[in-house]
Amino acid sequence: MSMTYPLVRAAVLLVGVTLTPIPTEAFTPMPSSLTRILGSRATGNGNGNGNGTGTRRGRPRKFGRPSRAVTLTLPEDVIASLQAIDTDLSRAVVRAMEPLAPREPASPAELASYGNRSVILVPPSRVLRERTGVELVPLSDGRALISMDDRHSIPKLELQLTDALSDPMLDRDNRELFEALVAILRTARQDDLVEVRQQQIIILQRRGAAEAV
């Protein structure tokens, strides 16, 4: 009996970027500038003093940014609703509030972390697909992962993006996206403490169905 396996592609993965693990199912958006993220990777104890004496002592930061304890009195139904989001009430409050909080303008390409790894998230772009041949795997928040098959490589992708930037017909939105991607890949490539990998992901494609654009 023959067996059919799903199509396996490779996603761009940056390894060695030390970031706070996220407690939720979604990726946590990070600044698009890799330099800002890597600034404290191995130069201090994680609390910003940069003395290089080892790892951060005590409990790790829950949110990866300055926080403080507060006392709240909430109705039982609100507590139940928050616990449906996350059993940790503080994380549930943050997750519930983040969509409402004003945000700085997002970079066209952003790093998102899980554990000590990061992936690149981009907006859906037909031009990116057509110019480079990559696949964009959509996420629930409207952004997408970059996926490549074994015919592609990360150096080839960086070269394609750089070549596309020399085209005066490239529109402004895609030019900003391509510039952000090139900046991430170049910075990662030039940093000795970061390894850029192509990680396989599994894609199941319906036979005979039109491919989404």
Number of C-alpha atoms within 10 A of each C-alpha: 2 4 5 5 9 12 12 16 20 21 24 21 21 24 18 18 23 19 19 18 18 17 16 13 7 13 18 17 15 21 14 21 16 19 14 11 15 18 13 19 16 17 16 17 17 20 13 12 11 15 12 14 12 12 12 14 9 6 6 12 14 14 15 11 7 7 9 4 6 6 5 6 6 9 8 9 9 10 16 14 13 20 16 12 16 18 13 12 16 16 19 19 15 14 15 14 10 10 9 8 9 7 8 6 6 11 18 19 25 25 24 20 24 19 14 13 20 24 23 23 27 25 21 19 16 12 15 22 14 10 13 17 16 19 22 23 16 15 15 7 9 10 19 19 20 23 22 24 17 10 8 16 15 16 12 12 19 19 14 17 21 15 12 20 18 10 10 9 9 14 11 10 10 18 21 16 20 25 16 20 25 20 18 21 19 14 15 21 16 10 12 9 13 17 15 17 15 18 15 17 15 12 14 9 11 9 7 6 7 8 8 5 9
